[in-house]
């Protein structure tokens, strides 16, 4: 399925590009996500998802497929598998940045393929959930990351860009080193049931209509059988 979202951050486009393409920097802002280690250009981590009383943990990897600093367009490929083998998820995320004065609009398109417990949510619910999760991400991004950068000065944006480009300029020898462990705080799992609450409420009237229709259909069949039985007795 394809999910589309947009958000605006209060930072100029170069500073926003530098931050959003630095996965190590933004990982703590992603609800339920934790970055565990980095090897070369591959980022490895976990995502915790809660559905009712059950918490699932997905272990996966993320790698930039393409980065275009001129057009400010990035494509990220991420895969994850439930640690108990009860499902998996694959996503291709395309982010396109455009300036809006001294702010930046980010358009995100996600090609998502999921299986397991999370797949019980339909496209409408997942779209609603992704919008809410993105809102939480943007709030954390502005408070915890962009808030610490003086985006009014080009020097800070250039510094952020230099940090972002560092992994791409690694020598082949450095890329073959052992994975670098990331000391990160444990992120609370994403409660999908709680996030999908409003969507579930919207679905109740539809479900109610279906249930009433089925009940009427069953009652009609029962009445037909009763009439047939009475007719046979009368004969």
N, C-alpha and C positions, 0 to 999 in steps of 0.2 A: 504494500500500500504506500501511497505518497502522502506526506504531511507537509504543509506549508505554513510558515510562521514569519512574522516580522517584529523587530523591536528597534528602539532608538536609544542610544547611549549618549550621555553628555560629555563627549570627548571628540576631538577632531579625528579625521579618518586615519591618518598615519599612526597616531597613538593607539587607536582602536585596533587597527590591523596588527600592530606589533603585539598587542596583548592577546587577541583572539587566536593568533597562530602560535602561541606559546602554551602548549598543553600542560606543561608542568605548572605553569602559573595559574591557569584557570581551572584545573581539575578540582581543587577544593570548593569551587563555586557551583559545581554540578551536583544537584541533589542526589544523594544515595551513592555517589561515585567516590572512588579512592584510587589514586595513582600509586602503584606499588614499585615499579622499576622501569628503567629506560635502557634499551640496548640499541645503539645506533640511532636509527630513525623510527624505531618501533617502541610504542608506549604500551605498557601492560598494567592492567588494574582490575578492580572489581566494582560491581554495581549491585547493591542490595535492593530488592523489591519485596514489598509486603502485600499479600493479598489475603485479607481476613486474618486468621491467626497464624498463617504460614508465611515464613520469610524465606525467599529464595536468593541465592547469591550467584551472580554471573561473573565468571572470570573471562577476560577477553583482552584483545589487543586493538590498538588504533594506530593508523599510519596515514600521513598526508599523501594522497595520490597526486595532487598537483597544488602548487602555490604560485599565484600570479600577483606579485606586488605592484605591478603597473595597473592592472584592471581591478585589483583588490578582490580577487576571487580565489577561494580555497575549496578543495574537495578532500574530504576525510572519509576513510573507509574503516569501519569498526565491526568487530565480530565478538560474540560472547556466547558462552555455554553454561547452562545451569550446572553447578558443581555436583548435583545429585542426578544428573542426566535426564532431567524432566523437561527439557526444552532448550532452545537456543535462539539467538537473535543476530541478525546481520543488518547493518545500516550503512548507506552511503549518504553522507551529509555534504551538501553544497551551500556555501555561504558567500554571498555577494554584498559588498559594502558600497555605499554611496554617500557622499557628503550632503548634509542638510545644515548649511551655515556652519556654526562651530560645533555641530553635533554630527552623529553618524547613524544612518539607517542600515540595519543588517537584515537582509532577506535570507531565510534559511529554508531549503528544500531537503526533505529526508525521504529516501527510499528505504522503507522498513519491511523486513521479513522476519516474522516471529512465530514460534511454536511453543506449546506448553501452556501453563496456567495463565500467563499474561495474554495469550491469544484469545481467551474467552471474552475480552473486551472488544467490541466492534470498532469499526473505523471512526465512527462519531465520537465514541467515548475516548479513544486513543488521541484523537485530535484535541478534545477538550483537555485531557490530561497533559498533553505535550505543551499546550498553551500555558497552563498553570505552572508546569515545571520550568518553562522558559522564563516566565515572570519571576520565579524564585531565583533563577540563575542570574538574570539581569540585575536584580536587587543586590545580590551578593557581589556580583562583578563590580558594580559601581561603588559599593560601600567598602569592600575589602581590597580591591585591586586598583581600579581607576582612581579611587579617592586618595590613594597613596602616591599618585603621579601628578606632578604639576604639568598638566597638559597644555597650559598656556604658553610654555616655553618650548621651542623646537629642540633644545638640548635634551630634555627628558624624553621626548618622543624618539629622538635618534638613539638615545641610550637603550630604550626599550626595544627598538628595532635591532640593535646590535646583539642584545641578549637573545632575541628570537632567531636571528640568523646564525648564531653560533653553532648549533647542531649541524646545519647544512654545510659548514666549512670544515667539519672534522676530517682528519686525515684517515686513509684506509686502516692504518695501524690502530688508531683510536677506536674506530668502529668495531674492531674485532675484540676489544677488551670485554671482560665479564660485565654482565648487566649491572647498572648502577642502581642501588636500592634507594627508594625515596622514603624519608621519614615523614609520614603524613598522619594526621589525626583521623580517627575512625569516624566516618560519616554515617548518620542515622539512615536506615532504609527508607525508601520512598513508599509511602502508604497509598497504593493505587486505589484501594477501596474508598479511602477518605477523599482522595482527589476526584474520584469519579462520582461522588455523592450526588452532585447536581444533575449529572447526565443520567444516573440511575432514576432519579426522581422524574426526569422528563420522560423516561421510558415507561413509567408506571401506568399512565393513562392508556398507552398503546397496548400494554400487556393486559390491562383490565378489559379493554374492548374485545381482545382476542378470547380471553377467558369467558366473558359473557356470551360471546357468539358460540363457543364450543358448548357451554352449558345449555343454551337454547336448542342447539342442534341435538344434543343428547336427550333433552326433554321431549323434543319432537319425535325422536325415534321411539322413546318409551311409550308415548301416547299412541303412536301408530301400532305398536305391538299389542297394547292393551285393547285397542279397537278391533284388531284382527282376532284376538283371543275371544272377545265378547261375541263377535260375529260367528265364530266357529261353534261356540257354546249354544248360541241361539238356534243354530241349524240342527 
